[in-house]
Amino acid sequence: QRCIYSSVGPGRSPGVVKPDFVEFGGCLQRPFIVVSETPAAAFEATEGTSFSAPSVLRLGAGVRAHFGDSLSMLAIRALLIHTAETSDSPCEDVGRGRVARSVQEIVLCDDDTVRVVYQGSIAPTRYIRAPIPVPSGVIPGKVTITATLCYPTGVDPHHPGNYTRAGLEPTFRPHDQRRKDPSQVHADSKSFFGKTQSSLMEDELRRDAWKWENCLHTSVTFMGKTLRNPVLDIHYNARLGGRNFAPKEELPYALVISVHAKHLDDLYDKIVRKYARQLEALRPVVEIPVTT
């Protein structure tokens, strides 16, 4: 639930979904307790974003300390958004939800869930194919795929209507054997981000504003039988002054994907075996205590 001092969204593109997420910063009923500046070193109650922001920074620093240099700052931001706790509160009030309560919730997952991180850079007009890890064979029941894509972008202050200079356009292909036209090279695509960005207004959707958003996040449920070697194809679009542009610099990105299949208790183990040559397990640098 939003505190009265917390800003309300939406923002402007890029950044329509604002805030990104929320974190406890104190309120009248439950204040944030800090050490007083008085010589007596007593405790006093306070509130504000000046206390919630360092709390999120502490969580991000914990992820960084756990994995070391394996994850970029962009990937850590994507993980924080990806693992935020959703609620029924309006997106304008809480964004993606409440930030995870501990480092464990970010770096660990259950046996019926797997989480992968793709990070790197992409050249203009190029494509990157990111496999969505699913086990071989037909998956029983429903499968929920959650994805978060983050990237930085320059801005063009002289063109407010075309403010961002870069955009990553993801295309979801759920089944590698399904093609409407047998002659087509790639499998059929299906809506994944796009209109599932429920926070966007209708006029924003008509103008494909999601295409230029530098933070995309969604969660979609499919029948397991409709998935076979699914992928996300990511295309880098660049523009300058509202026109096509091909800069020399590559664009950094971070993509986090979680797959949850509640009818497969050994989903994680099956995916580790299938993608042993494609995915590398992140090795912790610092151990964290795990409570059961």
C-alpha positions as CSV (number, residue, x, y, z in Angstrom):
1,Q,0.0,0.0,0.0
2,R,1.3,3.4,-1.0
3,C,2.3,5.9,1.7
4,I,1.0,9.5,1.4
5,Y,4.5,10.8,0.7
6,S,5.2,8.3,-2.2
7,S,4.9,9.7,-5.7
8,V,2.1,8.5,-8.0
9,G,2.5,7.3,-11.6
10,P,2.3,6.9,-14.4
11,G,5.4,8.6,-15.8
12,R,6.2,9.5,-19.4
13,S,7.7,7.2,-22.0
14,P,10.3,5.8,-21.3
15,G,9.2,5.1,-17.7
16,V,5.5,4.9,-18.0
17,V,5.4,2.4,-15.1
18,K,6.4,4.5,-12.1
19,P,7.4,3.8,-9.4
20,D,9.4,0.7,-10.5
21,F,8.4,-0.9,-7.1
22,V,7.9,0.2,-3.5
23,E,9.8,-0.5,-0.3
24,F,9.0,0.2,3.4
25,G,10.0,3.7,4.4
26,G,7.9,4.2,7.5
27,C,4.4,5.6,8.1
28,L,2.4,7.1,11.0
29,Q,1.2,3.7,12.2
30,R,4.5,2.0,11.7
31,P,7.4,4.5,11.6
32,F,11.0,3.9,10.5
33,I,13.2,3.7,13.6
34,V,16.6,5.3,13.4
35,V,19.3,6.4,15.9
36,S,18.8,9.9,17.1
37,E,21.4,12.6,16.6
38,T,21.1,13.7,20.2
39,P,24.1,13.0,22.5
40,A,21.9,10.4,24.4
41,A,21.9,8.2,21.3
42,A,18.3,7.4,21.7
43,F,15.9,6.0,19.0
44,E,13.4,8.2,17.2
45,A,10.6,7.5,14.7
46,T,10.6,9.0,11.2
47,E,9.5,8.2,7.6
48,G,10.2,9.0,4.0
49,T,11.8,7.8,0.8
50,S,15.2,8.8,2.2
51,F,14.9,5.6,4.2
52,S,13.3,3.3,1.7
53,A,15.8,4.0,-1.0
54,P,18.9,2.9,1.1
55,S,17.0,-0.2,2.1
56,V,16.6,-1.2,-1.6
57,L,20.3,-0.3,-2.2
58,R,21.2,-2.6,0.7
59,L,19.3,-5.5,-1.0
60,G,21.0,-4.9,-4.3
61,A,24.4,-4.7,-2.7
62,G,23.6,-8.1,-1.1
63,V,23.0,-9.6,-4.5
64,R,26.2,-8.1,-5.8
65,A,28.2,-9.4,-2.8
66,H,26.6,-12.9,-3.2
67,F,27.5,-13.3,-6.9
68,G,30.4,-10.9,-7.3
69,D,31.2,-9.6,-10.8
70,S,29.0,-12.3,-12.4
71,L,26.1,-9.9,-12.6
72,S,26.1,-6.3,-13.9
73,M,24.3,-3.5,-12.2
74,L,21.7,-3.6,-15.0
75,A,21.1,-7.3,-14.2
76,I,20.7,-6.6,-10.5
77,R,18.1,-3.9,-11.3
78,A,16.2,-6.4,-13.5
79,L,16.3,-9.0,-10.7
80,L,14.9,-6.5,-8.2
81,I,12.0,-5.7,-10.5
82,H,11.5,-9.4,-11.5
83,T,11.2,-10.7,-8.0
84,A,9.0,-7.9,-6.6
85,E,5.9,-9.1,-4.8
86,T,2.7,-8.3,-6.7
87,S,-0.5,-7.1,-5.1
88,D,-4.0,-5.9,-6.0
89,S,-3.0,-2.2,-5.5
90,P,-3.1,0.0,-8.6
91,C,0.1,0.1,-10.7
92,E,0.1,3.8,-10.4
93,D,0.6,3.5,-6.6
94,V,3.0,0.6,-6.2
95,G,4.5,-0.1,-9.7
96,R,5.6,-3.7,-10.1
97,G,4.9,-4.4,-6.4
98,R,6.9,-4.6,-3.2
99,V,10.6,-5.3,-3.4
100,A,11.7,-8.8,-2.2
101,R,12.1,-9.1,1.5
102,S,15.5,-10.8,1.5
103,V,18.4,-11.7,-0.7
104,Q,17.3,-15.4,-0.5
105,E,14.1,-14.6,-2.3
106,I,16.1,-13.3,-5.2
107,V,19.0,-15.8,-5.5
108,L,17.1,-19.0,-4.6
109,C,14.1,-20.6,-6.3
110,D,11.9,-23.7,-5.6
111,D,12.4,-27.1,-7.3
112,D,9.4,-26.4,-9.6
113,T,10.8,-23.1,-10.7
114,V,13.9,-22.0,-12.6
115,R,15.3,-18.5,-13.2
116,V,17.9,-17.5,-15.8
117,V,19.7,-14.3,-16.4
118,Y,20.9,-13.2,-19.9
119,Q,23.2,-10.1,-20.0
120,G,25.5,-8.6,-22.6
121,S,25.2,-6.0,-25.4
122,I,23.6,-6.0,-28.8
123,A,24.6,-4.1,-32.0
124,P,22.1,-1.9,-33.9
125,T,19.7,-3.7,-36.2
126,R,20.9,-7.0,-34.8
127,Y,19.0,-9.9,-33.2
128,I,19.7,-11.9,-30.2
129,R,17.9,-15.2,-29.5
130,A,17.3,-16.0,-25.8
131,P,16.1,-19.6,-25.1
132,I,13.4,-19.9,-22.5
133,P,14.4,-23.1,-20.6
134,V,11.7,-25.8,-20.5
135,P,12.2,-29.6,-20.2
136,S,12.0,-32.0,-23.1
137,G,8.6,-33.6,-23.8
138,V,5.1,-32.4,-23.0
139,I,4.8,-30.4,-19.8
140,P,1.8,-31.4,-17.7
141,G,-0.7,-28.6,-16.7
142,K,0.0,-25.0,-16.9
143,V,3.4,-23.2,-17.1
144,T,3.9,-19.6,-16.0
145,I,6.7,-17.6,-17.8
146,T,7.8,-14.3,-16.2
147,A,10.3,-12.1,-18.0
148,T,11.9,-8.8,-17.3
149,L,14.0,-6.9,-19.9
150,C,16.0,-3.8,-18.9
151,Y,18.4,-1.6,-20.9
152,P,19.7,2.0,-20.8
153,T,18.9,4.4,-23.5
154,G,20.0,7.8,-24.6
155,V,17.5,10.6,-25.1
156,D,16.7,13.1,-27.7
157,P,15.6,16.4,-26.0
158,H,14.8,18.1,-29.3
159,H,12.1,15.5,-30.1
160,P,9.8,15.0,-27.1
161,G,7.5,12.8,-29.1
162,N,10.4,10.5,-30.0
163,Y,12.3,10.9,-26.7
164,T,14.3,7.7,-26.6
165,R,17.1,6.9,-29.0
166,A,17.1,3.1,-28.5
167,G,14.5,0.4,-28.1
168,L,14.7,-3.4,-27.8
169,E,11.8,-5.2,-29.4
170,P,11.2,-8.8,-28.1
171,T,9.4,-11.4,-30.1
172,F,8.1,-14.5,-28.3
173,R,8.0,-17.8,-30.2
174,P,6.4,-20.5,-28.0
175,H,6.8,-23.6,-30.3
176,D,9.7,-24.2,-32.7
177,Q,7.7,-26.5,-34.9
178,R,4.6,-24.3,-35.5
179,R,4.6,-22.3,-38.7
180,K,1.5,-20.8,-40.5
181,D,3.5,-20.9,-43.7
182,P,5.8,-23.9,-44.3
183,S,8.3,-21.6,-46.1
184,Q,8.8,-19.2,-43.3
185,V,12.2,-19.3,-41.6
186,H,11.2,-18.7,-38.0
187,A,8.4,-20.2,-35.9
188,D,5.1,-18.3,-35.4
189,S,5.2,-15.5,-32.8
190,K,2.7,-14.8,-30.1
191,S,2.0,-11.7,-28.0
192,F,4.0,-11.7,-24.8
193,F,5.0,-8.2,-23.7
194,G,3.1,-5.8,-26.0
195,K,-0.5,-5.5,-24.9
196,T,0.1,-7.5,-21.8
197,Q,1.7,-4.2,-20.5
198,S,-1.5,-3.5,-18.6
199,S,-0.1,-0.2,-17.2
200,L,-0.1,1.5,-20.6
201,M,-2.9,3.7,-21.7
202,E,-4.8,2.8,-24.9
203,D,-3.3,5.7,-26.8
204,E,0.2,4.6,-25.7
205,L,-0.6,1.1,-27.0
206,R,-1.7,2.4,-30.4
207,R,1.6,4.2,-30.7
208,D,3.5,1.1,-29.7
209,A,5.1,3.0,-26.8
210,W,6.0,-0.3,-25.1
211,K,8.5,-0.8,-28.0
212,W,10.6,2.1,-26.6
213,E,10.2,1.4,-22.9
214,N,13.5,0.6,-21.3
215,C,12.0,-1.7,-18.7
216,L,9.5,-4.4,-19.7
217,H,8.1,-6.9,-17.3
218,T,5.2,-9.4,-17.6
219,S,4.0,-12.8,-16.5
220,V,2.0,-15.0,-18.8
221,T,0.5,-18.5,-18.2
222,F,0.4,-21.1,-21.0
223,M,-0.7,-24.7,-21.3
224,G,2.5,-26.8,-21.1
225,K,1.6,-28.7,-24.3
226,T,1.8,-25.5,-26.3
227,L,5.5,-24.9,-25.4
228,R,8.4,-26.5,-27.3
229,N,11.8,-24.9,-27.2
230,P,10.3,-21.4,-26.7
231,V,12.6,-18.4,-27.3
232,L,12.6,-14.6,-27.1
233,D,14.1,-12.9,-30.2
234,I,15.3,-9.4,-29.2
235,H,15.8,-6.8,-31.9
236,Y,17.7,-3.5,-31.4
237,N,15.9,-0.5,-32.9
238,A,17.8,2.9,-32.9
239,R,16.5,6.3,-33.9
240,L,17.6,9.9,-34.0
241,G,15.3,12.8,-34.5
242,G,12.5,10.3,-35.1
243,R,14.3,8.6,-38.0
244,N,16.2,5.3,-38.3
245,F,19.7,5.5,-37.0
246,A,22.6,3.1,-36.7
247,P,25.0,4.2,-33.9
248,K,28.4,2.6,-33.5
249,E,28.0,1.7,-29.9
250,E,26.3,-1.5,-28.8
251,L,23.5,-1.4,-26.3
252,P,23.8,-3.2,-22.9
253,Y,20.8,-5.3,-21.8
254,A,19.7,-7.6,-19.0
255,L,17.0,-10.2,-19.4
256,V,15.6,-12.3,-16.5
257,I,13.3,-15.2,-17.2
258,S,11.5,-17.4,-14.7
259,V,9.6,-20.6,-15.6
260,H,7.2,-22.1,-13.1
261,A,5.5,-25.5,-13.6
262,K,3.7,-26.5,-10.4
263,H,3.2,-30.1,-11.7
264,L,6.9,-30.7,-12.1
265,D,8.7,-31.0,-8.8
266,D,12.0,-31.6,-10.5
267,L,11.7,-28.9,-13.1
268,Y,15.0,-27.3,-12.1
269,D,17.0,-30.6,-12.3
270,K,15.5,-31.4,-15.7
271,I,16.4,-28.0,-17.2
272,V,19.9,-28.1,-15.7
273,R,20.5,-31.4,-17.5
274,K,19.0,-30.3,-20.8
275,Y,20.7,-27.0,-21.0
276,A,24.1,-28.0,-19.5
277,R,26.0,-26.7,-22.6
278,Q,24.0,-23.5,-23.0
279,L,23.4,-22.2,-19.4
280,E,26.0,-21.8,-16.7
281,A,25.0,-21.9,-13.0
282,L,25.8,-18.7,-11.1
283,R,28.4,-19.5,-8.4
284,P,28.0,-17.6,-5.1
285,V,31.1,-15.7,-4.0
286,V,29.7,-15.2,-0.5
287,E,27.4,-17.7,1.2
288,I,24.1,-16.5,2.7
289,P,22.3,-18.2,5.5
290,V,19.3,-20.2,4.5
291,T,16.5,-20.8,7.0
292,T,14.0,-23.6,6.7
